[in-house]
Amino acid sequence: MELTKKNEGQVIIKPPISSVGIPGWIRENLFSSPFNTFLTIIIISILWFSIIPFLKWALIDSSWLPDANCKASGGACWSVISSNYKIILFGFYPQNILWRPITAIFMLVILLFISRNRNYWNAFLGYTWIISLVIMGILLKGGIFGLETVDIQKWGGIILTLLLSVFGLTAAYPLGVFLALGRQSKMPVFKTFCIFYIELIRGVPLISLLFMSSVVFPLFLPEGVSINAILRAQVAIIMFTAAYIAEVVRGGLQGMNKGQFEAADSLGLNYFQTMRLIILPQALKIVIPPSVSILISAFKDTSLVVIIGLYDLLKTTQVTLSEPKWMGFSAEAYIFIAIIYFGCCFFMSNYSRKLEKELDTGL
Amino acid sequence: MTEKKNRKEDISSEDTVIEIINMHKWYGDFHVLNNINLTVKRKEIIVVCGPSGSGKSTLIRCINRLEEHQKGQIIVDGIELTKDLKNIEKVRSEVGMVFQHFNLFPHLTIVENLTIGPIWVRKIPKKEAEEMAMVYLEKVQIAEQAAKFPGQLSGGQQQRVAIARSLCMKPNIMLFDEATSALDPEMVKEVLDVMIDLAQGGMTMIVVTHEMGFAKSVAHRVLFMDEGEIIEENEPEEFFNNPQNDRTKTFLSQILY
């Protein structure tokens, strides 16, 4: 409906100039009353006295080069990063073949970006994922095609963080959905098992699960059998996250209108078809925001593997900081990994909002 | 009216599609359906009316086992409804149902709503199912909305889509559970027109409704239910002009003002 198509003689009244544009916005939101004006001034002065010194510390007085003399400058010592980024990002991965993990991470990032677009979700993308994961595994592990073998114990830093979180989250989500369906199921034994599992896992902290996986679990293995520590931590993270996802998904299932089940039943769809085609697409859409919260917090919780001696991003940073030369510069190092974590979390939450918008069908 | 008479002759006395024998149902201790006996012939149109809470919706929901009966028999198209899931799914795929609140699938487009049953239950190829869906959408005069989502349609349009969705399964029997009672008044007619059209096409229908005009013009029989029992059962003319039971008389005086 364009303005020009309006009836003749109908006067179009525009809003007053003072309420539109930047000056209008400022007046409306920052200086609309004496109290508001007072608050605005207070906040601007707080920002002034905090942001300016921070920028001075972080940018102006700071030293960036690997061999800079940090103690003298008085500003931020980003040299801690530039000198140690290999250790922080890749742990004890042999430094002469870092191109391998870098390529693998690059592949992963590209795939994640492609997978953001739902139009590309087809069998081909699925195969691409599988093949790429195999290639990434080969790149990291080596051992064939003349690539030097790198022991899994040496995988560290961002490699380990990404490994634990990408596999952890992608495996935990379907397992959580399965548990939620189980908890709603009419089969008493299966249902009891799911309830028991969910409540048990939710009742203990992740740290205790990680401890159990690293200390208690190996006691039950037969002599001579050992399961890799990373794999055990991975399983603990999956089990833990799945229980939380299950409860969120259950909330979504309970929020479904009974009429949807009845309509699906009345068409003759069986249980699995009803769930897959009718109920889950709607229920999972409803619970996107809380599920993403859980995935984000699970992503950050992967840093807890520090306590069972795995060298994830946080641990490699701590290793760097324990060197006498870099003691006292923990703020810089932690800001650096905070930025990495923030980038990943922001990607997830941003994507979830995009997905919600795309899936919105107006009802 | 003459057309209705003609169709009555089509209804052969042998061709029974639904048979309900001494059927009872309880919700806890509450006796919702009390000794229901009903025989429905092919191409018969039956209107069920009665005060709210009388069990009329429950009755038709038992026919496709959305509700389970606890005593007696329900035989639909030769298949007795028992706990056997295969039989239940078979009956459901032969019996279409239209709900008061439409119950379209909001995450699917109109055409996907129509094809989901044929594709997954009837195993019809997608392309064929879509063509068939368009035929039925044409029939309920809503083909131009095929690519939209249910949330973008008016109530009357949604209900017509819901009818088309059931028809895509090529059902032998259609159940209507107060299909027009959630609609704005100006949309009731468009849905009733579709239902009348269907009735005249020879569909077997059981219709729970308060639209007495519909009952008068197309029904072969009207059932009146109260407190879980079928109180009175008659041809529409007799039913409206000469009700036998006191409760029927009271009910009719309340709705025909």
Interface residues (C-beta under 8 A of the other chain):
Chain A: N257 G259 Q260 E262 A263 A264 D265 S266 L267 G268 L269 N270 Q273 L277 I278 P281 Q282 K285 L359 T361 G362 L363
Chain B: N64 L66 L85 E89 K90 R92 S93 V95 G96 M97 F99 H101 N103 L104 F105 P106 H107 I116 G117 W120 V121 F149 P150 G151 Q152 A162 R165 S166 M169
